[in-house]
């Protein structure tokens, strides 16, 4: 895959972010004493060199795996059989475990606090076993494996992937430009190597993320449509009420102009008087929105229910509409001759 035109990097792994499934194991850490009843399960992922670069997972400390660190495996062994020793779920000869591992930042913080975890050791045992310990050579940023709303367990450990004896693997690609030609070329190569090996599914990572937000996206579209409709109705209603209120003051405006009031001053006075009820209504609306924000909190992701920008924009829209509703008829009434204004009903 790495030699295919357009492929910038490629890697194998047992699981991928947002892949909708994960594998967990028990673990112990050098110098860490678990609390009574503490759950010591974490996620485990077997990855090849270049996995973090391909998936765009930042390396915070240390380094990536090296090709020579891949453990030797005899035919017939696989990751699940090896991890079965840790969970007691399999009876099989386990291949030699890797002597190095990479962990995520949450696991490093949980086991070692603010101390540097590089060079420390972990063990796939109920109690820490130095003989089976793995040295931590890197720390990477946290990622989501079970969906954006479901945080991973206490952490995740990455071990070097076994290229021989492995069963199902995810092939991850980072492609420059359109991924279609590269995927087609890889399918052809796989078919030429062994026509009985299927490439079961090809999916972009953004498709996984997009699928997890289907409910939120639908709610957002519906809220946008009904919100725009409500804003339009409120604007039309506000304009009509304000325009009617100002029109009823035409006679008053004529009297003020006849007594020497400047037309600009009259318009400004009418606008100021009209904005009082509008300001009170906006304050009540903002208070109601803040009070009811908890009802929509569960429907949002990545945005606060009390988003100040949204509230500010909605308030500005109402303010602009109210200014137009007061200024236009007030300006029209101020241009009427005083005698005509006095005769206005």
C-alpha positions in Angstrom: 0.0 0.0 0.0 2.8 2.4 0.8 4.1 2.1 -2.8 0.8 3.0 -4.4 0.7 6.3 -6.1 -1.1 8.9 -4.0 -0.6 7.1 -0.7 1.4 9.3 1.7 1.5 6.7 4.6 -0.1 3.4 5.5 -0.3 1.3 8.6 -1.9 -1.8 10.1 -3.8 -2.0 13.4 -6.2 -4.1 15.3 -8.7 -1.2 15.7 -9.0 2.3 14.5 -10.5 5.5 16.0 -14.3 5.6 15.7 -14.2 2.0 14.5 -17.2 1.1 16.7 -15.4 -1.7 18.6 -12.4 -2.1 20.9 -10.4 -4.7 22.8 -9.6 -4.3 26.5 -7.1 -6.1 28.8 -6.0 -5.9 32.4 -2.7 -4.2 33.2 -0.4 -3.2 36.0 2.2 -0.4 36.2 5.6 -0.1 37.8 5.4 1.6 41.1 1.6 2.0 41.0 -0.6 0.5 43.8 -4.2 0.3 42.7 -6.9 1.3 45.1 -9.2 -1.4 46.5 -11.7 -2.4 43.8 -10.1 -0.2 41.2 -10.8 -1.5 37.7 -7.4 -2.0 35.9 -8.8 -2.6 32.4 -7.6 -0.5 29.5 -7.9 -0.7 25.7 -5.2 -2.5 23.8 -4.2 -1.9 20.1 -1.6 -3.7 18.1 -0.2 -1.3 15.5 2.5 -1.2 12.9 5.2 1.5 12.5 3.7 4.7 11.1 0.2 4.2 12.6 0.2 7.5 14.5 1.4 9.4 11.5 -1.2 7.9 9.2 -4.1 8.6 11.6 -2.7 12.0 12.5 -2.4 11.2 16.2 0.2 13.6 17.7 3.2 12.1 19.5 3.5 14.1 22.7 6.6 12.4 24.2 9.1 9.9 22.9 9.1 8.1 19.6 7.2 5.7 17.3 7.9 2.0 17.1 10.8 0.7 15.0 10.6 -2.2 12.6 13.0 -4.3 14.6 10.8 -4.0 17.7 8.1 -6.2 16.1 8.0 -9.4 18.2 8.7 -12.7 16.5 5.6 -14.9 16.0 5.2 -18.5 14.8 2.5 -19.5 12.4 -0.9 -19.9 14.0 -0.5 -17.2 16.6 -2.6 -14.1 16.6 -3.3 -11.1 18.8 -6.4 -12.5 20.5 -4.5 -15.7 21.5 -1.7 -13.6 22.9 -4.0 -11.3 24.8 -5.9 -14.3 26.0 -3.1 -15.0 28.4 -3.8 -11.7 30.0 -7.6 -12.3 30.4 -7.5 -16.0 30.9 -9.8 -16.5 28.0 -7.6 -18.6 25.7 -5.4 -21.7 26.1 -2.7 -21.3 23.5 1.1 -21.0 23.3 1.7 -17.3 23.5 4.4 -15.7 21.3 7.0 -13.5 22.9 5.6 -10.2 24.0 7.0 -7.0 22.8 9.4 -5.3 25.1 8.2 -1.8 24.2 4.9 0.0 24.2 3.3 3.4 23.7 0.5 4.8 25.8 -2.0 7.7 25.6 -1.8 10.8 27.8 -4.7 9.8 30.0 -3.0 6.5 31.0 0.3 8.3 31.6 -1.4 10.8 33.8 -3.4 8.1 35.7 -0.4 5.9 36.5 2.5 8.4 36.7 0.9 11.8 37.4 3.1 14.7 36.3 6.2 12.5 36.2 7.8 11.6 32.9 6.5 8.1 31.9 9.2 7.4 29.3 11.4 4.6 30.5 8.8 3.3 33.0 7.3 -0.1 32.6 3.9 -1.8 32.3 2.9 -5.4 32.5 -0.1 -7.4 31.2 -0.4 -9.0 34.6 -2.7 -8.6 37.6 0.4 -7.8 39.6 3.4 -6.0 38.1 5.9 -8.6 36.8 9.3 -7.2 35.8 10.1 -10.3 33.8 7.2 -9.5 31.4 7.4 -5.8 31.6 7.3 -3.5 28.6 9.1 -0.2 28.5 7.2 2.9 27.6 8.9 4.6 24.6 6.2 7.1 23.7 3.1 9.0 24.7 0.4 10.0 22.2 -2.7 12.2 22.4 -6.0 10.7 23.5 -8.4 9.5 20.7 -11.9 8.1 20.7 -12.4 4.5 19.7 -16.0 3.8 20.7 -17.6 7.0 19.5 -17.3 10.7 20.3 -19.8 10.5 23.2 -18.2 7.4 24.8 -14.8 8.1 26.4 -12.3 5.3 26.2 -11.6 3.3 29.4 -8.9 4.6 31.7 -6.4 4.6 28.8 -5.0 2.7 25.9 -1.7 0.8 25.3 -0.2 0.4 21.8 2.1 -2.5 21.1 4.0 -3.3 17.9 1.9 -5.3 15.4 2.8 -8.8 14.3 3.0 -9.1 10.6 3.2 -12.9 10.7 0.4 -15.0 12.2 -1.9 -12.1 12.5 -5.6 -12.5 11.6 -7.9 -9.6 10.9 -6.3 -6.2 10.6 -7.4 -2.7 9.7 -5.4 -1.1 6.9 -5.3 2.7 7.4 -4.2 5.0 4.6 -3.4 8.7 4.4 -4.0 9.7 0.8 -3.1 12.9 -1.1 -6.1 14.1 -3.1 -8.8 11.7 -4.3 -8.6 8.3 -2.5 -10.5 6.4 -5.3 -7.5 5.5 -7.5 -5.3 4.5 -4.6 -8.1 2.2 -3.2 -8.7 0.7 -6.6 -5.0 0.0 -7.0 -4.8 -1.7 -3.6 -7.8 -3.8 -4.4 -6.1 -5.0 -7.6 -2.9 -5.8 -5.7 -4.7 -7.8 -3.0 -6.6 -9.7 -5.7 -3.4 -10.5 -7.6 -1.8 -11.8 -4.4 -4.7 -13.9 -3.4 -8.1 -13.8 -5.0 -9.7 -15.4 -1.9 -8.7 -12.6 0.4 -11.6 -10.0 0.5 -11.3 -6.3 1.2 -14.4 -6.2 3.2 -15.1 -2.5 3.5 -13.4 0.8 2.7 -14.6 3.9 4.6 -13.2 7.3 5.3 -12.5 8.3 8.9 -14.7 11.4 8.4 -17.5 9.1 7.4 -17.2 7.3 10.7 -17.3 10.7 12.5 -20.2 11.9 10.4 -22.2 8.8 11.1 -21.8 9.3 14.8 -23.3 12.8 14.5 -26.3 11.8 12.4 -28.8 12.5 15.2 -27.2 15.9 16.1 -27.0 16.9 12.4 -30.7 16.2 12.0 -31.6 18.1 15.1 -29.4 21.0 13.9 -31.1 21.1 10.5 -34.6 21.1 12.1 -33.6 23.7 14.7 -32.1 25.9 12.0 -35.3 25.7 9.9 -37.7 26.3 12.8 -35.4 28.9 14.3 -35.2 30.8 11.0 -39.0 30.6 10.7 -39.5 31.8 14.3 -37.0 34.6 13.7 -38.9 35.7 10.6 -42.3 35.6 12.3 -41.0 37.5 15.3 -39.4 40.1 13.0 -42.5 40.6 10.9 -44.7 40.8 14.1 -42.3 43.2 15.8 -42.1 45.4 12.7 -45.9 45.5 12.4 -46.4 46.4 16.1 -43.7 49.0 16.2 -44.9 50.6 12.9 -48.5 50.7 14.1 -47.4 52.3 17.4 -45.4 55.0 15.7 -48.1 55.7 13.1 -50.5 56.3 16.0 -48.1 59.1 17.2 -48.3 60.9 13.9 -50.6 63.6 15.4 -48.2 64.0 18.3 -45.3 64.4 15.9 -47.2 67.1 14.0 -47.8 69.0 17.2 -44.1 68.8 18.2 -43.0 70.0 14.7 -45.5 72.8 14.7 -44.1 74.0 18.1 -40.6 74.1 16.6 -39.1 70.6 17.2 -36.5 69.5 14.8 -37.5 66.5 12.6 -34.3 64.6 13.5 -34.8 65.1 17.2 -38.4 63.9 16.8 -37.3 60.7 15.0 -34.7 60.0 17.7 -37.2 60.5 20.5 -39.6 58.1 18.9 -36.9 55.5 18.4 -35.8 55.8 22.0 -39.3 55.5 23.3 -39.9 52.5 21.1 -36.8 50.6 22.2 -37.9 50.5 25.9 -40.4 47.6 25.4 -38.0 45.9 22.9 -35.2 45.9 25.5 -37.5 44.5 28.1 -38.7 41.8 25.7 -35.1 40.9 24.7 -34.1 40.6 28.4 -37.0 38.3 29.1 -36.1 36.2 26.0 -32.4 35.9 26.9 -33.4 34.9 30.5 -35.8 32.3 29.2 -33.2 30.9 26.8 -30.7 30.6 29.6 -33.2 29.0 31.9 -34.3 26.4 29.3 -30.8 25.7 28.0 -30.4 22.5 30.0 -33.3 20.9 28.0 -31.1 21.0 24.8 -27.7 20.2 26.4 -28.0 16.5 25.6 -28.6 17.3 21.9 -25.4 19.2 21.4 -21.8 18.3 20.9 -18.9 20.6 20.8 -20.9 23.7 21.6 -22.3 25.0 24.9 -26.1 25.3 25.3 -25.5 28.9 26.5 -23.4 29.9 23.6 -22.9 33.7 23.9 -22.3 34.2 20.2 -25.7 32.7 19.3 -27.5 34.7 21.9 -25.8 37.9 20.9 -26.6 37.4 17.2 -30.3 36.7 17.9 -30.5 39.8 20.1 -28.8 41.9 17.4 -31.3 40.6 14.9 -34.2 41.7 17.1 -32.6 45.0 17.7 -32.0 45.7 14.0 -35.6 44.8 13.2 -37.0 47.0 16.0 -34.8 50.0 14.9 -36.1 49.6 11.3 -39.7 49.2 12.5 -39.5 52.4 14.6 -37.2 54.6 12.3 -39.0 54.1 9.0 -42.5 55.1 10.0 -41.2 57.8 12.4 -39.1 59.3 9.6 -42.1 59.1 7.3 -44.3 60.9 9.8 -41.7 63.6 10.5 -41.8 64.6 6.8 -45.6 65.2 6.9 -46.6 68.8 6.9 -47.7 69.9 10.5 -51.3 70.7 9.4 -51.7 67.4 7.7 -50.3 65.6 10.7 -52.7 67.4 13.0 -55.6 66.2 10.9 -54.3 62.6 11.0 -56.5 60.0 12.6 
